[in-house]
Amino acid sequence: MNIKVDREKILPILSRAGSVVEKRQTLPMLAHLHVGVHGGELIATGTDMEVEISESVAKVEGEDGSFTVPMQKALDIVRMLPESAPITVSVDKNKVLIVSARSRYTLNTLDPTDFPRIKEDKWEERFKMNQLTLKALLDKTSFAMAVQDVRYYLNGVLVELENNMLRAIATNGHRLAQSEVDVELGGKETRKLIVPRKAILEINRFIAADEGEDAELMVEINPYHLKLSKSGTTLITKLIDGKFPEFKGVFEKEPDVVVGIERLAFLDVLSRAGVLVSSGDQGRGVQIALEDGTMRITGKNMEQEEAVEEVAVKYSGKPMSAGYNVEYLSDVARAAVGDTIELHIRSEDNVCILKQPDDERTLWLVMPVRL
């Protein structure tokens, strides 16, 4: 089998398809990309058996067939070749020969029929949405996912489809992020699916590859898989089989303290007050006190060092003081996009719900911490 392709065509294909491949593998095949050529179209596929990404390029000269190639080695070789370099790939038994001008590389290959693919069941829901809309939705929510939590269902984002609306929710048990957008759904059935953390990260890369483009994604769903497709690219992920915790009741109680503050000023004072709070100090907690039109943020550490920041705010309600994780509040301030952010606090338990005045469809919740 022989094929010819330009470096500029194949480099982004290898990079995007290979992004899902883990550096450390227990199964040798998972360190490889599957490369198939049919009718002049080359498709490169990478997988970790949970997430699978396929990238294609058209107008490739050569014979139909398939082979596997070590992802990282092939990517490094192609990346270091000169720009616009023509590349010839030949496959003979258990070897792949990559030739460009006077450069020759011989790599091992494995039987392409042994390459593990995610088996797709029948898709029960199919709809289109703008890729930048999806990215904005995930930017507002995915940072609140748990990381390697024993409650495996928290290590991902819950996606709810209902009444032509797509809602994303993420939580680690101490904070929560929720946002929703309108979509034109094909079915009327309410659906809930938990998309795993790695797939969420890959979806962000999937969109960021051509983030400036106002492209549409085809979204397909069944009880076990989620599939995203756009021109030349496909991502398939398995879903987490679990029950996401019920959380809607936490928003039912009305707050009695409402604070309005400039978003970037809030982020600045949090960053400065958090300098002296080390990661091991009470969950990186800072004290927030409200009184006489002023928010005072105090950060302390185990060495009895202290940082105090004050900023003018507009608020209604009685004076209060509570501790919160400074990273959780900072993450919200970075995820928000408006000029102003509001803190809605219930004085009975100090639960803080953050909102944007011009976005009623996005909520963030941060639980208090003891200091």
Buried (B, 14 or more C-beta within 10 A) or exposed (E): BBBEBBBEBBBBBBBBBBBBBEEEEEEEBBBBBBBBBEEEBBBBBBBBBBBBBBBBBEEBEBEEBBBBBBBBBBBEBBEEBEEEBEBBBBBEEEEBBBBBEEEEBEBEBBEBEEBEEBEEEEBEBBBBBBBBBBBBBBBBBBBBBBEEBEEBBBBBBBBBBBEEEBBBBBBBEBBBBBBBBEBEBBEEEEBBBBBBBBBBBBBBBBBEBBEEEEBBBBBBBBEBBBBBBBEBBBBBBBBBEBEBEEEEEBBEEEBBBBBBBBBBBBBBBBEBBBEBBBEEBBBBBBBBBBEEEEBBBBBBBEEEEEBBBEBEBEBEBEEBEBBBBBBBBBBBBBBBBBEBBBBBBBBEEBBBBBBBEEEEBBBBBBBBBEB
